[in-house]
Amino acid sequence: MLEMSQPLRGIRVVDLTHVWSGPMGTRVLAGLGAEVIKLESPAKPDTLRGNAGDIRSRYPDFEPGEDSINRNAWFNTQNVDKRDVVLDLKSSRGLEIAHQLVRHADLVIANYRPGVLERMGLGFAALSELNPRIVLVEMPGYPPDSRLASAPAFGAQFDAQSGSANLTGSPTAPLLTGFAIGDPVGGLNAASAAIAALIRARKTGEGAHIMLAQSEAMMPLLGEYFLAESVGEPIVEDLNADRRAEPHGIYRTGDGEWIALSARTDEQWRALHAWLVEQGVEVRGLEASWTLPERRQNSDRISDAMKTYASSITDTDAETQALQQHGIPAAPVAGARRLVEDEHLRSHGVLVEMEHPAVGTHRYQSLPTVIGGQRVGGRTPAPLYGQDTREVLAEVLGLDDPCIDELIASGICREAR
């Protein structure tokens, strides 16, 4: 069963990613069983590790503590199931060690700006000489030949440039879809591309160089809108609205919660109309026979009725279940606390309790994939800074303790305190 749930077992990844997008991609690979060796600089750890001055809500009990570098929840959630080696890639000896790791690896992944890997001595040409079967995935913000190639970029910029923010706004202003949603989208695309290239490498014995610009990664999600615009049909969504459904929105309920409710098909609208009548909601002027175009023409009336109905709900969870049983798409709007306390998520392995040496026992998300009945990911907590330096250098490269001690003493490597 373990072999089935870890299809990438036996694959070794040298992880040069940082912040969110790259670590999200390698988190997927690690969850699927790959041995992911994360390399961090002794001078500049992964930004997600933060520092004592980072947002306090990212630390357990809002307390960075003396070991803040290992206590940041953002880092610890994105780096489960990985190993961590601290290595100075700017030194000739550190670069030599990195090259040795590449010889024993199947995949290298990085999310630097274009050209950075080449300047580091880790470009595809150099890696291919070391290991002809190596797969390199680069995740720059923008394509190498773009006028923005060297520009800094984060999820908000990808959200904006893809067109997504314009669709989730209103006729008067765009709206970002969430907190840097472009990062995990880029990470998931990178993981998919890496797996495809690994399959090809296994079949052909040849490596591959993948260049995945994160600014382009969200665009495939918006295909129908590109098609509409290409034939002269301008598309502007209004906040929670969706032109393919009416009603479609989030409504405040009488018990202080929120409910997301929609009717995409005419059948769903008829079921919702009947439900409103059954609940005693005033539906005068609303016709059960309305098609989508007719409902969109009367969206203000429908919206008023939905607000009135929602305000009468005294138990959002129970009402949601009743709506679903009647074939009406509905869901409560869940916050982080609700999700963490959800018994179904816990009992089905979506949230896994793991003990981290710097923060104690907390719940972490596994991946949303079940293979052979086994939930993927969430086997080991995120590594401490330099936690696996000694073990990786010994196990993978065969270095003995005196050699490793010398590397640590010289500052080229570092191990966890």
C-alpha positions as CSV (number, residue, x, y, z in Angstrom):
1,M,0.0,0.0,0.0
2,L,2.9,2.4,0.8
3,E,4.5,1.8,-2.6
4,M,1.1,2.5,-4.3
5,S,0.6,5.8,-2.4
6,Q,4.1,7.0,-3.1
7,P,4.6,6.7,-6.9
8,L,7.7,8.9,-6.9
9,R,9.5,6.9,-4.3
10,G,13.1,6.5,-5.4
11,I,13.1,9.9,-7.2
12,R,15.6,12.4,-5.7
13,V,15.0,16.1,-6.0
14,V,17.5,18.9,-5.4
15,D,15.2,21.7,-4.3
16,L,16.5,25.3,-4.8
17,T,13.1,26.9,-4.4
18,H,12.1,29.5,-1.9
19,V,9.1,31.5,-0.7
20,W,5.8,29.8,-1.7
21,S,5.4,28.9,-5.4
22,G,8.5,26.6,-5.6
23,P,8.1,25.0,-2.2
24,M,4.5,24.3,-3.1
25,G,5.6,22.4,-6.2
26,T,8.3,20.4,-4.3
27,R,5.8,19.8,-1.5
28,V,3.6,17.9,-4.0
29,L,6.6,15.9,-5.2
30,A,7.6,15.0,-1.6
31,G,4.0,14.1,-0.8
32,L,4.1,11.7,-3.7
33,G,7.1,10.0,-2.3
34,A,10.1,11.8,-3.8
35,E,13.1,12.4,-1.6
36,V,13.3,16.2,-1.7
37,I,16.5,17.7,-0.5
38,K,16.0,21.4,0.1
39,L,19.2,23.5,-0.1
40,E,19.3,26.7,2.0
41,S,22.0,29.3,2.2
42,P,23.9,29.8,5.5
43,A,23.7,33.6,4.9
44,K,20.1,33.8,3.7
45,P,17.6,31.1,4.8
46,D,14.3,30.6,2.9
47,T,12.3,33.9,3.2
48,L,9.3,31.9,4.5
49,R,11.3,31.1,7.7
50,G,10.9,34.7,8.5
51,N,12.5,36.3,11.5
52,A,11.5,37.5,14.9
53,G,10.0,40.6,13.3
54,D,7.7,38.7,11.0
55,I,3.9,38.7,11.4
56,R,3.3,37.3,14.8
57,S,0.3,35.3,13.7
58,R,2.6,33.0,11.8
59,Y,4.0,31.6,15.0
60,P,2.4,29.3,17.5
61,D,0.8,31.2,20.3
62,F,1.9,34.4,18.4
63,E,5.3,34.0,19.8
64,P,8.5,33.8,17.6
65,G,10.6,32.5,20.5
66,E,14.3,32.2,20.5
67,D,14.2,29.7,17.6
68,S,12.0,31.8,15.3
69,I,13.7,30.4,12.2
70,N,12.2,27.0,12.9
71,R,8.8,28.2,14.2
72,N,7.3,30.0,11.3
73,A,4.0,28.3,10.4
74,W,4.1,29.4,6.8
75,F,7.4,27.6,6.2
76,N,6.4,24.6,8.3
77,T,3.2,24.0,6.3
78,Q,4.9,24.3,2.9
79,N,7.9,22.1,3.6
80,V,6.5,18.9,5.2
81,D,8.1,15.6,4.0
82,K,11.4,17.3,3.0
83,R,15.0,17.1,4.1
84,D,17.0,20.3,4.7
85,V,20.7,20.9,3.9
86,V,22.4,24.3,4.5
87,L,25.1,24.8,1.9
88,D,27.0,27.8,0.6
89,L,26.6,27.7,-3.2
90,K,28.7,30.9,-3.6
91,S,31.8,29.0,-2.4
92,S,33.7,26.7,-4.8
93,R,33.5,23.9,-2.3
94,G,29.8,24.3,-1.7
95,L,29.2,24.4,-5.5
96,E,31.2,21.3,-5.9
97,I,29.0,19.5,-3.3
98,A,25.9,20.7,-5.1
99,H,27.3,19.2,-8.3
100,Q,27.8,15.9,-6.5
101,L,24.2,16.0,-5.3
102,V,23.1,16.6,-8.9
103,R,25.0,13.5,-10.1
104,H,22.8,11.5,-7.6
105,A,19.6,13.3,-8.4
106,D,16.8,13.0,-11.0
107,L,15.4,16.5,-10.8
108,V,16.5,20.0,-9.9
109,I,13.9,22.7,-9.4
110,A,14.4,26.4,-8.8
111,N,12.3,29.6,-8.9
112,Y,15.0,32.2,-9.4
113,R,14.9,34.9,-12.0
114,P,16.2,33.9,-15.5
115,G,19.9,33.7,-15.7
116,V,20.6,33.2,-12.0
117,L,21.2,29.5,-12.2
118,E,23.7,30.0,-15.0
119,R,25.6,32.6,-13.0
120,M,25.7,30.2,-10.1
121,G,27.1,27.4,-12.2
122,L,23.9,25.4,-12.0
123,G,22.4,26.1,-15.5
124,F,21.1,23.2,-17.6
125,A,24.2,22.9,-19.7
126,A,26.4,22.5,-16.6
127,L,23.9,20.1,-15.0
128,S,23.6,18.0,-18.1
129,E,27.4,17.4,-18.2
130,L,27.2,16.1,-14.6
131,N,24.1,14.0,-15.2
132,P,22.7,13.5,-18.8
133,R,19.4,12.3,-17.3
134,I,18.8,15.3,-15.1
135,V,15.5,17.2,-15.4
136,L,15.7,20.9,-14.6
137,V,12.5,22.9,-13.9
138,E,12.9,26.7,-13.7
139,M,10.1,28.8,-12.4
140,P,10.9,32.4,-13.2
141,G,8.3,35.1,-12.7
142,Y,8.5,36.1,-16.4
143,P,9.9,34.4,-19.5
144,P,13.6,34.8,-20.1
145,D,13.0,36.8,-23.4
146,S,10.4,39.0,-21.8
147,R,11.0,42.7,-21.2
148,L,10.1,41.9,-17.6
149,A,12.5,39.0,-17.3
150,S,14.6,40.5,-14.5
151,A,11.7,42.1,-12.7
152,P,10.6,40.9,-9.2
153,A,7.2,39.2,-9.2
154,F,4.9,37.6,-6.7
155,G,1.5,36.0,-6.7
156,A,-0.4,39.3,-6.8
157,Q,1.3,40.3,-10.0
158,F,0.5,37.0,-11.6
159,D,-3.1,37.3,-10.5
160,A,-3.2,40.8,-12.1
161,Q,-1.4,40.0,-15.4
162,S,-3.3,36.8,-16.1
163,G,-6.5,38.7,-16.3
164,S,-8.0,36.9,-13.2
165,A,-8.2,40.0,-11.0
166,N,-10.2,41.8,-13.7
167,L,-12.8,39.0,-13.7
168,T,-13.3,39.0,-9.9
169,G,-13.7,42.7,-9.6
170,S,-16.6,44.9,-10.6
171,P,-17.4,47.3,-13.4
172,T,-15.6,50.0,-11.5
173,A,-12.4,48.2,-10.2
174,P,-10.6,44.9,-10.4
175,L,-10.1,42.8,-7.3
176,L,-7.3,40.3,-6.4
177,T,-8.7,36.8,-6.1
178,G,-6.9,36.1,-2.8
179,F,-3.6,36.1,-1.1
180,A,-1.0,35.5,-3.9
181,I,-3.1,32.7,-5.5
182,G,-0.7,32.8,-8.4
183,D,2.0,31.1,-6.2
184,P,0.3,27.8,-5.6
185,V,-1.0,27.7,-9.1
186,G,2.6,28.1,-10.4
187,G,3.8,25.4,-8.0
188,L,1.1,22.9,-9.1
189,N,2.0,23.5,-12.7
190,A,5.7,23.0,-12.0
191,A,5.0,19.7,-10.2
192,S,2.9,18.4,-13.1
193,A,5.6,19.4,-15.6
194,A,8.3,17.8,-13.5
195,I,6.5,14.5,-13.3
196,A,5.9,14.5,-17.1
197,A,9.5,15.1,-17.7
198,L,10.6,12.4,-15.3
199,I,8.4,9.9,-17.1
200,R,10.0,10.9,-20.4
201,A,13.5,10.7,-18.9
202,R,12.8,7.2,-17.6
203,K,11.6,6.1,-21.1
204,T,14.3,7.8,-23.2
205,G,17.3,8.2,-20.8
206,E,17.3,11.9,-21.7
207,G,17.0,14.9,-19.4
208,A,14.9,17.9,-20.0
209,H,15.0,21.7,-19.4
210,I,11.6,23.1,-18.5
211,M,11.0,26.8,-18.3
212,L,7.7,27.6,-16.6
213,A,6.9,31.3,-16.4
214,Q,4.6,31.8,-13.4
215,S,3.1,34.9,-15.0
216,E,1.6,32.6,-17.6
217,A,0.6,29.7,-15.3
218,M,-2.8,31.1,-14.4
219,M,-3.9,32.0,-17.9
220,P,-5.1,28.4,-18.8
221,L,-7.7,28.7,-16.0
222,L,-9.5,31.5,-17.9
223,G,-9.9,29.9,-21.3
224,E,-13.6,30.7,-22.0
225,Y,-12.9,34.4,-21.2
226,F,-10.1,34.6,-23.6
227,L,-12.3,33.0,-26.2
228,A,-15.1,35.5,-25.5
229,E,-12.8,38.5,-25.7
230,S,-11.3,37.3,-28.9
231,V,-14.6,37.5,-30.7
232,G,-15.4,41.0,-29.3
233,E,-17.5,40.0,-26.2
234,P,-16.1,42.0,-23.3
235,I,-16.4,40.1,-20.0
236,V,-16.7,41.9,-16.7
237,E,-17.8,40.0,-13.6
238,D,-19.3,41.7,-10.6
239,L,-17.6,40.5,-7.4
240,N,-19.1,37.2,-6.4
241,A,-21.2,37.0,-9.6
242,D,-20.8,34.4,-12.3
243,R,-22.3,35.0,-15.7
244,R,-23.1,31.3,-16.0
245,A,-25.4,31.2,-13.0
246,E,-28.1,33.3,-11.4
247,P,-28.3,33.6,-8.4
248,H,-24.6,33.2,-7.6
249,G,-23.2,34.8,-4.5
250,I,-22.4,34.8,-0.8
251,Y,-25.1,35.9,1.6
252,R,-25.1,36.8,5.3
253,T,-27.2,34.4,7.4
254,G,-29.3,35.0,10.5
255,D,-26.9,33.2,12.7
256,G,-24.0,35.4,11.8
257,E,-22.5,33.0,9.3
258,W,-22.3,33.3,5.5
259,I,-23.6,30.9,2.8
260,A,-22.5,30.5,-0.8
261,L,-25.5,29.6,-3.0
262,S,-26.1,29.4,-6.7
263,A,-28.3,28.1,-9.4
264,R,-26.5,27.3,-12.6
265,T,-29.1,25.3,-14.4
266,D,-32.8,25.9,-14.9
267,E,-33.5,22.8,-12.9
268,Q,-31.5,24.1,-9.9
269,W,-33.4,27.4,-10.2
270,R,-36.8,25.6,-10.1
271,A,-35.6,23.6,-7.0
272,L,-34.5,26.8,-5.3
273,H,-37.7,28.6,-6.2
274,A,-39.7,25.8,-4.7
275,W,-37.5,25.8,-1.6
276,L,-38.0,29.6,-1.1
277,V,-41.8,29.1,-1.3
278,E,-41.6,26.3,1.2
279,Q,-39.6,28.5,3.6
280,G,-42.2,31.3,3.3
281,V,-40.0,33.7,1.4
282,E,-41.8,36.3,-0.7
283,V,-41.3,35.3,-4.3
284,R,-43.8,37.5,-5.9
285,G,-42.4,38.6,-9.3
286,L,-40.0,35.7,-9.4
287,E,-41.0,33.0,-11.9
288,A,-39.9,29.4,-11.5
289,S,-39.9,29.0,-15.3
290,W,-37.2,31.6,-15.8
291,T,-34.2,30.6,-18.0
292,L,-30.7,31.9,-17.2
293,P,-31.0,34.9,-19.5
294,E,-34.3,35.8,-17.9
295,R,-32.9,35.4,-14.4
296,R,-29.9,37.6,-15.3
297,Q,-32.4,40.3,-16.4
298,N,-34.0,40.1,-13.0
299,S,-30.9,39.7,-11.0
300,D,-31.7,42.6,-8.6
301,R,-35.0,41.0,-7.7
302,I,-33.5,37.6,-7.1
303,S,-30.7,39.1,-5.1
304,D,-33.2,40.9,-2.8
305,A,-35.1,37.6,-2.3
306,M,-31.8,35.7,-1.5
307,K,-30.8,38.3,1.1
308,T,-34.2,38.1,2.7
309,Y,-34.0,34.3,2.7
310,A,-30.5,34.1,4.0
311,S,-31.3,36.5,6.9
312,S,-33.9,34.0,8.1
313,I,-31.5,31.1,8.4
314,T,-30.7,30.3,12.0
315,D,-28.6,27.2,11.4
316,T,-26.3,27.6,8.4
317,D,-24.9,24.1,8.5
318,A,-28.3,22.4,8.7
319,E,-29.8,24.7,6.0
320,T,-26.8,24.0,3.7
321,Q,-27.4,20.2,4.0
322,A,-31.1,20.6,3.3
323,L,-30.4,22.7,0.2
324,Q,-27.9,20.2,-1.1
325,Q,-30.4,17.4,-0.6
326,H,-32.8,19.3,-2.8
327,G,-30.2,19.5,-5.5
328,I,-29.3,23.2,-4.9
329,P,-25.6,24.0,-4.8
330,A,-24.8,25.5,-1.4
331,A,-22.0,25.6,1.1
332,P,-21.1,27.4,4.3
333,V,-18.3,29.9,4.1
334,A,-15.5,28.3,6.2
335,G,-12.8,30.2,8.0
336,A,-9.5,28.7,9.1
337,R,-10.7,27.8,12.6
338,R,-13.7,26.0,11.2
339,L,-11.5,23.9,8.9
340,V,-9.0,23.1,11.6
341,E,-11.8,21.8,13.9
342,D,-13.6,19.9,11.1
343,E,-13.9,16.3,12.3
344,H,-14.3,15.0,8.8
345,L,-11.1,16.5,7.6
346,R,-9.3,15.1,10.7
347,S,-10.7,11.6,10.5
348,H,-10.0,11.3,6.7
349,G,-6.4,12.4,7.0
350,V,-6.7,15.8,5.4
351,L,-5.4,17.4,8.6
352,V,-2.7,15.4,10.2
353,E,-1.2,15.9,13.7
354,M,2.6,16.0,13.6
355,E,5.1,16.9,16.2
356,H,7.7,19.4,15.2
357,P,10.7,19.8,17.6
358,A,10.5,23.6,17.6
359,V,6.8,24.1,17.8
360,G,5.3,21.0,19.3
361,T,2.2,19.1,18.0
362,H,0.0,20.9,15.5
363,R,-2.3,20.0,12.6
364,Y,-0.9,20.2,9.1
365,Q,-2.6,19.7,5.7
366,S,-1.8,16.7,3.7
367,L,-2.4,16.7,-0.1
368,P,-5.9,16.3,-1.6
369,T,-5.0,13.0,-3.2
370,V,-5.8,9.5,-2.1
371,I,-4.0,6.6,-3.9
372,G,-5.0,3.0,-3.1
373,G,-6.9,4.3,-0.1
374,Q,-3.9,6.1,1.3
375,R,-3.8,9.8,1.8
376,V,-0.8,11.4,0.1
377,G,1.7,13.6,2.1
378,G,1.9,14.6,5.7
379,R,4.4,11.9,6.8
380,T,7.0,14.0,8.5
381,P,7.1,17.7,9.7
382,A,9.1,20.4,8.0
383,P,12.8,20.1,8.7
384,L,14.7,22.4,11.0
385,Y,17.2,24.7,9.4
386,G,20.1,22.4,8.5
387,Q,18.5,19.4,10.1
388,D,19.7,16.9,7.4
389,T,23.0,18.4,6.4
390,R,25.1,15.7,8.0
391,E,22.9,12.8,7.0
392,V,22.5,13.8,3.4
393,L,26.3,14.4,2.9
394,A,27.0,11.0,4.5
395,E,24.3,9.0,2.9
396,V,24.2,10.4,-0.6
397,L,27.8,11.5,-1.1
398,G,29.5,9.2,1.2
399,L,31.4,11.9,3.1
400,D,32.8,10.9,6.5
401,D,32.3,12.8,9.8
402,P,35.8,14.5,9.8
403,C,35.1,15.9,6.3
404,I,31.6,17.1,7.3
405,D,33.0,18.6,10.5
406,E,35.5,20.6,8.4
407,L,32.7,21.8,6.1
408,I,30.6,23.0,9.0
409,A,33.6,24.6,10.8
410,S,34.5,26.5,7.6
411,G,30.9,27.8,7.3
412,I,30.3,26.1,3.9
413,C,27.6,23.9,5.6
414,R,25.5,24.2,8.7
415,E,23.6,21.7,10.7
416,A,20.7,22.2,13.1
417,R,21.6,23.2,16.6
